[in-house]
Amino acid sequence: MASINNSNLAYKSVGELAPLLESGELSPVDLTQSSLDRIAQLQSTLNAFLEVWEESALEDARVAEAEIAAGRYLGPLHGIPVGLKDLIDVAGAKTTGGSRVLANNMATFDATVVAKLRSAGAIFMGKLNLVEFALGFTGLNSHTGDVKNPWNNERITAGSSSGSAAAVTAGMLPVSLGSDTGGSIRMPAALCGIAGLKPTYGRVSRAGVLDLSWSMDHVGPMARTTQDCALMMNVLAGHDSRDPASSAQPVPDFTEDLNGGLNGLKIGVPTDYFFDDFVDPEIGASVHASIELMSANGAEVVELSMPWVDKGRAINLGVLLPEAVSVHEKMLAKNAEQYTPAVRSRIQAGFNIPAIDYIRAKRARLWFNQQMATSMKRIDVLITPSVPIQTPTIAECTPSNGNPGGGGGIPMFTGVFDVTGQPSHSIPCGYTEDGMPIGMMITGHPFDEKTVLRVGHAYEQLTDWQQRPPMDIPAPN
């Protein structure tokens, strides 16, 4: 198999890499080694990985190389390096959830998403850092160490899929897997300037993935481009009997309509909450400019009054915290001292939530979802900012002297769509004056990821935001 001499492999998308691998112009071994070299170069700065599986990754790459050379090409993920958030089981490897409590928790089976990626020929590079037990939105973890934002190492990535975002942003990996219960795919995607898709609840199996809130947990792709998210979804999606919440909805080809453009699509823009005065002016202006650009290229913009939508985040927390308590009840009773203080106190606070409040939150969720479905009947997708505030510094978000730390505005928008379970996708749509990425969120109807991805891809063809490398890390060797 031929070898390609390309110093820019670090920032190539799966869509660009796959044809090179299929044709033999690029070796999976060379691509994997390039990824390992990049990880070695940047890990001490960014702290994106908890484990790097160099030996097994290279062995899997050699197998992929032989398969492709023999004409047994498995598809666009064959030979592609992939990273896994450390909530996801890989047989024979530890799944720690970024915690001391599960420091020796050895998985005996592959998570369903891992088995699907393995069957597609993906190369697993290792486990990625995260917020302890995914219970937090800043990306900070005093046990495993904070993940640094590749655009500015003094700033947070957001969480909880912090390592998943940083690794893709910095060119350590083309794609990774994250999870999303209150925005943990879309928040770090927004703050790090990459694409991140939360699929419809039940579209992607959660079997073999540590629970946070079983009625709102989602697993999804984080990548350089919307096209890469679609390619990942073609492998990840589908019914799984191991996951009681898994949907039997037919699975389409998620790449089929990517090039459909914006003509004929109706884009909803809320007149309430998502563009209120508390939204940073630079962020609001950037998202509005993006909406105008899409309107100028064929989309119809429809303003929507949604005066009830500000209840979404409270409902998100009202369901999430009691469910998280039930997940951690036994572990916390046995190992309370092994939890970091911030996470322990958050879970313990959940014990004080009366059962009736959980029931009220579940009822409110049904009402909220009905309101959302009614409001979106006239449109194809809803466009909003992903995050309402600019990226805080690590220092601003670090708890100290009784101060819980800042950044509390980060999950205000994303959590709304964990309540509804709709597909919701964050892509970069600009940069602040100090050079940090701004994210735009595209949310669609349940099980209509195709339209969400179509809009994201169409917007990316009109701009170059996702093609810009981070400022605060070295260029590829």
Phi, psi and omega per residue, in radians:
M1 nan 2.371 -3.109
A2 -1.211 2.788 3.104
S3 -2.058 2.400 -3.137
I4 -1.738 2.368 3.096
N5 -1.740 1.703 -3.037
N6 -2.456 1.964 -3.089
S7 -1.319 -0.146 -3.091
N8 -1.845 0.362 3.095
L9 -0.987 -0.567 -3.054
A10 -1.011 -0.562 -3.058
Y11 -1.920 0.262 3.063
K12 -1.433 2.507 3.107
S13 -1.449 2.913 3.040
V14 -1.042 -0.704 3.120
G15 -1.018 -0.530 3.094
E16 -1.500 -0.633 -3.056
L17 -1.333 -0.663 -3.015
A18 -1.014 -0.801 3.116
P19 -1.086 -0.601 3.118
L20 -1.169 -0.673 3.111
L21 -1.216 -0.756 -3.107
E22 -1.103 -0.684 -3.090
S23 -1.375 -0.252 -3.078
G24 1.558 -0.001 3.112
E25 -1.182 -0.486 3.113
L26 -2.178 2.312 3.110
S27 -1.529 2.373 3.019
P28 -0.990 -0.554 3.121
V29 -1.167 -0.779 3.127
D30 -1.130 -0.706 3.119
L31 -1.129 -0.761 3.127
T32 -1.132 -0.726 3.119
Q33 -1.134 -0.656 3.095
S34 -1.075 -0.724 3.098
S35 -1.129 -0.758 3.122
L36 -1.103 -0.681 3.113
D37 -1.116 -0.723 3.127
R38 -1.145 -0.707 3.086
I39 -1.075 -0.801 3.135
A40 -1.071 -0.614 -3.115
Q41 -1.228 -0.612 -2.924
L42 -2.007 -0.231 -3.046
Q43 -1.010 -0.726 -3.107
S44 -1.149 -0.426 3.105
T45 -1.480 -0.786 -2.979
L46 -1.695 -0.487 -3.136
N47 1.044 0.709 -3.085
A48 -1.372 -0.528 -3.057
F49 -1.804 2.573 2.926
L50 -1.715 -0.600 3.067
E51 -2.468 2.462 3.032
V52 -2.079 2.199 -3.057
W53 -1.763 1.179 -3.025
E54 -1.045 -0.854 -3.033
E55 -1.126 -0.868 -3.103
S56 -1.217 -0.570 3.121
A57 -1.117 -0.780 3.137
L58 -1.168 -0.644 3.096
E59 -1.132 -0.774 3.103
D60 -1.106 -0.610 3.120
A61 -1.173 -0.659 3.097
R62 -1.135 -0.688 3.085
V63 -1.095 -0.796 3.131
A64 -1.065 -0.717 3.127
E65 -1.050 -0.776 3.141
A66 -1.156 -0.702 3.135
E67 -1.093 -0.805 -3.119
I68 -1.146 -0.734 3.132
A69 -1.091 -0.518 -3.134
A70 -1.516 0.088 3.107
G71 1.475 0.270 -3.133
R72 -1.849 0.943 3.128
Y73 -1.233 2.242 -3.013
L74 -1.672 -0.156 -3.123
G75 2.264 -3.100 -2.952
P76 -1.079 -0.309 3.115
L77 -1.675 0.023 -3.119
H78 -1.206 2.033 -3.126
G79 1.504 0.104 -3.115
I80 -1.581 2.211 3.065
P81 -1.178 2.337 -3.121
V82 -2.318 2.456 3.057
G83 -1.931 2.644 -3.049
L84 -2.137 2.200 2.999
K85 -1.005 2.420 -3.015
D86 -1.408 0.808 2.834
L87 -1.964 -0.097 -2.897
I88 -1.874 2.189 -3.055
D89 -1.293 2.371 2.935
V90 -2.235 2.130 -3.073
A91 -0.917 2.248 3.119
G92 1.491 0.028 3.116
A93 -2.122 2.771 3.133
K94 -1.363 2.489 2.939
T95 -2.084 1.840 -2.996
T96 -1.771 -0.301 -3.026
G97 1.081 0.385 -3.120
G98 1.147 0.523 -3.027
S99 -2.220 2.807 2.951
R100 -1.325 -0.548 -3.039
V101 -1.012 -0.689 -3.095
L102 -1.900 0.530 -3.064
A103 -1.025 -0.493 -3.107
N104 -2.024 0.425 -3.096
N105 -1.416 1.784 -3.081
M106 -1.652 2.186 3.132
A107 -1.331 2.445 3.116
T108 -1.807 -0.290 3.116
F109 -2.311 2.710 2.977
D110 -1.284 2.413 2.878
A111 -1.007 2.679 -3.128
T112 -1.012 -0.705 -3.141
V113 -1.128 -0.588 3.090
V114 -1.193 -0.777 3.122
A115 -1.060 -0.679 3.129
K116 -1.165 -0.769 3.123
L117 -1.157 -0.657 3.111
R118 -1.092 -0.750 3.134
S119 -1.141 -0.435 3.118
A120 -1.511 -0.009 3.072
G121 1.528 0.232 3.125
A122 -1.173 2.686 3.142
I123 -1.852 2.032 -3.116
F124 -1.478 2.113 -3.034
M125 -1.643 -0.350 -3.138
G126 2.604 -3.060 -3.127
K127 -1.746 2.435 -3.046
L128 -1.810 2.548 -3.107
N129 -1.130 2.796 -3.079
L130 -2.858 2.964 2.964
V131 -1.165 2.489 -3.127
E132 -0.908 2.120 -3.126
F133 0.952 0.384 3.129
A134 1.086 0.337 -3.043
L135 -1.764 1.236 3.135
G136 2.948 2.778 -3.000
F137 -2.076 -0.034 -3.106
T138 -1.551 -0.431 -3.051
G139 1.649 0.025 -3.093
L140 -1.553 2.513 3.122
N141 -2.602 1.893 -3.070
S142 -1.252 -0.269 3.105
H143 -1.458 -0.900 -3.085
T144 -1.595 -0.175 -3.083
G145 1.653 2.585 -3.083
D146 -1.308 2.445 3.003
V147 -1.461 2.380 -3.100
K148 -1.696 2.509 3.103
N149 -1.313 2.170 -3.111
P150 -1.066 -0.355 3.118
W151 -1.395 -0.428 3.104
N152 -2.871 1.902 -2.991
N153 -1.158 -0.153 3.071
E154 -1.572 -0.060 -3.067
R155 -1.932 2.762 -3.118
I156 -1.318 2.842 2.990
T157 -1.601 -0.310 -2.801
A158 1.279 2.956 -3.064
G159 -2.527 -3.035 0.132
S160 -1.562 -0.152 -3.120
S161 -1.454 0.999 -3.006
S162 -1.196 -0.883 3.136
G163 -1.153 -0.603 3.131
S164 -1.070 -0.697 3.135
A165 -1.293 -0.815 -3.075
A166 -1.097 -0.686 -3.093
A167 -1.136 -0.728 3.118
V168 -1.232 -0.775 -3.121
T169 -1.010 -0.714 -3.053
A170 -1.485 0.008 3.139
G171 1.368 0.305 3.052
M172 -1.321 -0.481 -3.114
L173 -2.527 2.614 2.988
P174 -1.306 -0.645 -3.074
V175 -2.550 2.760 3.073
S176 -2.575 2.951 3.021
L177 -1.880 2.412 3.019
G178 -2.231 -3.139 3.028
S179 -2.323 2.761 -2.973
D180 -2.530 2.036 3.097
T181 -2.131 -0.497 3.041
G182 -2.364 0.145 -3.128
G183 2.274 0.265 -2.931
S184 -1.280 -0.125 2.888
I185 -1.633 -0.838 -2.974
R186 -1.328 -0.606 3.125
M187 -1.116 -0.921 3.101
P188 -1.163 -0.549 3.051
A189 -1.056 -0.738 -3.126
A190 -1.151 -0.818 -3.055
L191 -1.315 -0.326 3.136
C192 -1.839 -0.105 3.032
G193 1.366 0.667 3.076
I194 -2.217 -3.113 3.079
A195 -1.659 2.422 3.107
G196 -2.561 2.158 -3.074
L197 -1.935 2.161 2.872
K198 -1.630 1.897 -3.139
P199 -1.217 3.017 3.010
T200 -0.998 2.465 3.088
Y201 -0.990 2.208 -3.133
G202 1.637 -0.177 -3.111
R203 -1.259 -0.657 -3.124
V204 -2.072 2.289 -3.077
S205 -1.100 2.503 3.044
R206 -1.880 0.126 3.130
A207 -1.080 2.232 -3.094
G208 1.474 0.252 3.101
V209 -2.083 2.272 -3.116
L210 -1.004 2.358 3.128
D211 -1.313 2.560 2.830
L212 -2.064 -1.048 3.093
S213 -2.423 1.774 -2.904
W214 -1.090 -0.400 -3.133
S215 -1.575 -0.004 3.124
M216 -2.367 -0.010 -3.142
D217 -1.248 2.349 3.070
H218 -2.293 2.609 2.998
V219 -2.051 2.391 -3.114
G220 -2.783 3.026 -3.055
P221 -1.520 2.616 3.001
M222 -2.244 2.264 -2.923
A223 -2.712 3.070 3.115
R224 -1.254 -0.584 -3.016
T225 -2.416 2.847 3.029
T226 -1.097 -0.680 3.101
Q227 -0.998 -0.720 3.131
D228 -1.128 -0.651 3.072
C229 -1.084 -0.704 3.117
A230 -1.127 -0.741 3.112
L231 -1.093 -0.692 3.080
M232 -1.134 -0.735 -3.122
M233 -1.106 -0.553 3.099
N234 -1.075 -0.420 3.094
V235 -1.656 -0.691 -2.974
L236 -1.370 -0.583 -2.953
A237 -1.313 2.680 3.035
G238 2.397 2.737 -3.120
H239 -1.152 2.527 3.128
D240 -2.472 2.049 -3.124
S241 -1.147 -0.288 3.110
R242 -1.323 -0.269 -3.118
D243 -1.988 1.930 -3.102
P244 -1.040 -0.431 -3.130
A245 -1.599 0.019 -3.064
S246 -1.180 2.364 -3.092
S247 -1.525 2.569 3.053
A248 -1.679 0.187 3.106
Q249 -0.986 2.453 3.085
P250 -0.990 2.538 -3.114
V251 -1.794 2.073 3.139
P252 -1.470 3.092 2.896
D253 -1.444 1.934 -3.021
F254 -1.260 -0.221 3.103
T255 -1.604 -0.128 -2.953
E256 -1.035 -0.720 -3.071
D257 -1.854 0.241 -3.063
L258 -0.979 -0.640 -3.073
N259 -1.668 0.359 -3.116
G260 -1.292 -0.220 3.123
G261 1.261 -2.929 -3.039
L262 -1.850 -0.183 -3.105
N263 -1.019 2.284 3.082
G264 1.506 -0.128 -3.134
L265 -1.560 2.464 3.102
K266 -1.835 2.102 -3.108
I267 -1.818 2.110 3.108
G268 -1.532 2.367 3.096
V269 -2.173 1.989 -3.103
P270 -1.162 2.450 3.036
T271 -1.629 -0.028 -3.126
D272 -2.129 2.553 2.903
Y273 1.216 -1.083 -2.994
F274 -1.190 -0.300 3.097
F275 -2.220 0.453 -3.141
D276 -1.240 3.080 -3.022
D277 -1.085 -0.443 -3.124
F278 -1.289 -0.212 3.102
V279 -1.294 2.300 -3.133
D280 -0.964 2.319 -3.064
P281 -1.016 -0.661 3.130
E282 -1.140 -0.672 3.141
I283 -1.185 -0.854 3.124
G284 -1.011 -0.749 -3.126
A285 -1.136 -0.701 -3.118
S286 -1.160 -0.734 -3.141
V287 -1.204 -0.717 3.092
H288 -1.074 -0.697 3.101
A289 -1.108 -0.634 3.116
S290 -1.180 -0.682 3.093
I291 -1.116 -0.733 3.109
E292 -1.091 -0.688 3.115
L293 -1.115 -0.738 3.124
M294 -1.176 -0.649 3.087
S295 -1.088 -0.706 3.141
A296 -1.209 -0.241 -3.117
N297 -2.006 0.483 2.926
G298 1.990 -0.264 -3.133
A299 -1.389 2.577 3.033
E300 -1.719 2.206 -3.121
V301 -1.655 2.249 3.141
V302 -2.133 2.079 3.088
E303 -1.352 2.391 -3.100
L304 -2.153 2.264 3.004
S305 -1.502 2.100 -3.104
M306 -2.333 1.116 -3.032
P307 -1.155 -0.221 -3.110
W308 -1.637 -0.154 -2.919
V309 -1.239 -0.326 3.127
D310 -1.198 -0.162 3.101
K311 -1.368 -0.212 -2.981
G312 -1.068 -0.783 -3.092
R313 -1.151 -0.682 3.120
A314 -1.122 -0.687 3.092
I315 -1.151 -0.720 3.079
N316 -0.932 -0.864 3.139
L317 -1.222 -0.639 -3.113
G318 -1.121 -0.468 3.063
V319 -1.593 -0.747 -3.027
L320 -1.083 -0.865 -3.009
L321 -1.127 -0.822 3.084
P322 -1.083 -0.645 3.121
E323 -1.198 -0.643 3.083
A324 -1.127 -0.682 3.104
V325 -1.050 -0.760 -3.118
S326 -1.138 -0.568 3.088
V327 -1.180 -0.684 -2.984
H328 -1.740 -0.038 -3.006
E329 -0.921 -0.906 -3.085
K330 -1.244 -0.739 3.138
M331 -1.118 -0.685 -3.133
L332 -1.178 -0.656 3.120
A333 -1.108 -0.601 -3.090
K334 -1.593 -0.513 -2.943
N335 -2.342 0.622 -3.050
A336 -0.968 -0.657 -3.065
E337 -1.224 -0.269 -3.129
Q338 -1.543 -0.206 3.032
Y339 -1.371 2.542 3.003
T340 -1.182 2.613 -3.051
P341 -0.953 -0.709 -3.081
A342 -1.129 -0.772 -3.122
V343 -1.265 -0.693 3.116
R344 -1.054 -0.786 -3.106
S345 -1.159 -0.591 3.135
R346 -1.179 -0.743 3.122
I347 -1.192 -0.749 -3.129
Q348 -1.091 -0.579 3.093
A349 -1.095 -0.529 3.121
G350 -1.147 -0.439 3.101
F351 -1.138 -0.376 -3.110
N352 -1.519 -0.004 3.131
I353 -1.475 2.044 -3.132
P354 -1.108 2.629 3.126
A355 -0.996 -0.616 -3.125
I356 -1.116 -0.538 3.112
D357 -1.230 -0.609 3.055
Y358 -1.130 -0.759 3.107
I359 -1.091 -0.709 3.104
R360 -1.090 -0.705 3.126
A361 -1.137 -0.675 3.114
K362 -1.153 -0.685 3.099
R363 -1.164 -0.761 3.116
A364 -1.064 -0.591 3.121
R365 -1.104 -0.751 3.107
L366 -1.059 -0.784 3.107
W367 -1.081 -0.791 -3.099
F368 -1.080 -0.775 -3.114
N369 -1.131 -0.604 3.082
Q370 -1.172 -0.705 3.093
Q371 -1.074 -0.752 -3.131
M372 -1.121 -0.797 -3.123
A373 -1.082 -0.710 3.131
T374 -1.145 -0.766 -3.103
S375 -1.141 -0.553 -3.044
M376 -1.634 0.106 -3.116
K377 -1.034 -0.572 -3.037
R378 -1.552 -0.047 -3.029
I379 -2.233 2.912 3.088
D380 -1.675 -0.724 3.115
V381 -2.484 2.772 3.061
L382 -1.912 2.332 -3.138
I383 -1.981 2.221 3.126
T384 -2.557 2.924 2.888
P385 -1.104 2.632 3.032
S386 -1.351 -0.747 -3.076
V387 -2.357 2.382 -3.039
P388 -1.498 -0.190 -3.054
I389 -2.114 2.780 3.057
Q390 -1.284 2.779 -3.030
T391 -1.125 2.030 3.120
P392 -1.283 2.926 3.037
T393 -1.449 2.809 3.061
I394 -1.062 -0.712 3.139
A395 -1.067 -0.710 -3.137
E396 -1.141 -0.488 -3.065
C397 -1.722 -0.087 -3.095
T398 -1.458 2.119 3.110
P399 -1.079 2.447 3.110
S400 -2.804 2.442 3.064
N401 0.854 0.807 3.129
G402 1.417 -0.138 3.088
N403 -1.420 2.109 -3.074
P404 -1.223 -0.183 -3.116
G405 1.654 2.733 -3.045
G406 -1.604 -2.885 3.119
G407 1.520 0.207 -3.039
G408 -1.093 -0.321 3.129
G409 -1.395 -0.194 -2.994
I410 -0.999 -0.798 -3.040
P411 -1.583 0.224 -3.016
M412 -1.076 -0.569 -3.066
F413 -1.710 -0.736 -3.041
T414 -1.127 -0.691 -3.091
G415 -1.067 -0.424 3.102
V416 -0.950 -0.692 -3.001
F417 -1.651 -0.037 2.861
D418 -1.389 -0.547 3.040
V419 -1.081 -0.816 -3.084
T420 -1.434 -0.399 -3.112
G421 1.308 0.204 -3.122
Q422 -1.277 2.726 3.016
P423 -1.181 2.334 -3.051
S424 -2.539 2.292 -2.893
H425 -2.311 2.254 3.078
S426 -1.867 2.331 3.050
I427 -2.357 2.707 3.122
P428 -1.228 2.464 -3.140
C429 -2.370 0.313 3.116
G430 2.676 -3.040 -3.140
Y431 -2.432 2.591 3.074
T432 -1.306 2.987 3.140
E433 -1.041 -0.504 3.124
D434 -1.657 0.284 2.935
G435 1.522 0.247 3.129
M436 -1.678 2.528 -3.084
P437 -1.134 2.647 3.017
I438 -2.059 2.359 -3.115
G439 -1.864 2.484 3.036
M440 -1.985 2.349 -3.088
M441 -1.839 2.269 3.121
I442 -1.997 2.034 -3.063
T443 -2.110 2.346 -3.061
G444 -2.118 -3.006 3.100
H445 -1.320 2.669 3.126
P446 -0.905 2.326 3.112
F447 1.121 0.364 3.046
D448 -2.011 0.889 3.057
E449 -1.038 -0.523 -3.086
K450 -1.010 -0.747 -3.131
T451 -1.248 -0.701 3.084
V452 -1.000 -0.821 -3.120
L453 -1.203 -0.625 3.082
R454 -1.039 -0.795 3.134
V455 -1.149 -0.768 3.127
G456 -1.065 -0.774 -3.135
H457 -1.163 -0.719 3.139
A458 -1.078 -0.724 3.122
Y459 -1.140 -0.710 3.136
E460 -1.109 -0.511 3.105
Q461 -1.262 -0.324 3.139
L462 -1.623 -0.170 -3.047
T463 -2.387 3.065 3.093
D464 -2.231 0.343 -3.069
W465 -0.990 -0.760 -3.034
Q466 -1.294 -0.130 -3.115
Q467 -1.628 -0.081 -3.054
R468 -1.508 2.264 3.111
P469 -1.368 2.666 3.131
P470 -1.062 2.652 -3.071
M471 -1.470 -0.471 -2.856
D472 -1.789 0.278 3.094
I473 -2.301 2.785 -3.140
P474 -1.130 2.624 3.020
A475 -1.195 2.764 3.082
P476 -0.993 2.562 3.121
N477 -1.151 nan nan
